[in-house]
Amino acid sequence: MQIGILSTGTYLPKGVMTGKEIAELAGLPVGIVEGKMGIKKKHIPGSDDHTCEMGRIAAQRAIEKAGIDPLEIDLVIYIGEEHKEYPLWTAGIKLQEALGAYRAWAFDVALRCSTTVMALKVAKNMMIADPNIQTVLLAGGYRNVDFIDYKNQRTRFMYNLGAGGGAILLRKDYQKNLLLETELITDGSFSEDVVVVAGGTKHPITHEALDRRLNTLDVLDPVGMKQRLEQKSMGNFLKVIRKSLRKSGFSEKEISYLAMLHMKRSAHDYVLAQLGLVEEQSIYLEDFGHIGQMDQILSLELALEKGKIKEGDVIVFVSAGIGYAWGATTIKWGQGE
């Protein structure tokens, strides 16, 4: 049974923060922000750019691009962040209603910046297992930029966080843009390294917590995390890519395009080099920043616009999420066999 990508959609807020502005806020040289960290600019949310709402706009664009009726959608999976319009709220159900997908049912999934890759696996497995699920919408938004304190040097690697929405429509027995196999790795030894300290059951929101900025992202053990992550991160990136390809019947030599999350320039270049890829086989998102789990969808759309992807190409989505999670999905673009 084959599952194909009908269409995608993205949404980017109009607001932009430049690398120069980030440098000024953080007290860093512009060259470090734009060069080493790879942030020339990033999109930031406006007053109406709420998380689920950005996903709705991206989903509407995907639906219009595919030319389908929302009533054809059987399942809506929300792939956006937990930081959304309301706490303790199932955003997928709101998406279903807002889009007019009244025949569908909905739920939310979360794996930080690996959510889209994980959700593709969940959706495909559900479509194979359930004969009543023919068309699935994955959509959501991201604005974790709200949790960044640019004065906190421990979170420098997250200064690239931005905002935006993304969506993917999948259909069973669609013979184009085939969704192949996904590989995931999670490592719980990092599970409490990066957190927003206040706001959960351990540390409720209080005036003191707000005064101490405990409601922003922080790294509790920066030295230990850096040491442990350096031992595993790049290796796990390459491991999930290679295993996803192998399970899909391909090798790394057959990759045409790598849709990779935004990270520092040296890490991006390292992954390409290890896979024998050249710069033209990916897009470095230095003009967008890191939009979490939407990066891969954005990268795919940009690549199609720029003519970097052609019929029969092997595409790999690759992600990494705080927690820590690494994931990769292989896609065979164009007409299936």
Secondary structure, 3 states (H helix, E strand, C coil): CCEEEEEEEEECCCCEEEHHHHHHHHCCCHHHHHHHCCCCEEECCCCCCCHHHHHHHHHHHHHHHHCCCHHHCCEEEECCCCCCCCCCCCHHHHHHHHHCCCCCEEEECCCHHHHHHHHHHHHHHHHHHCCCCCEEEEEEEECHHHHCCCCCHHHHHHCCECCEEEEEEEEECCCEEEEEEEEEEECHHHCCCEEECCCCCCCCCCHHHHHCCCCCEEECCHHHHHHHHHHHHHHHHHHHHHHHHHHCCCCHHHEEEEEECCCCHHHHHHHHHHCCCCHHHCCCCCCCCECHHHHHHHHHHHHHHCCCCCCCCEEEEEEEECCCEEEEEEEEEEECC
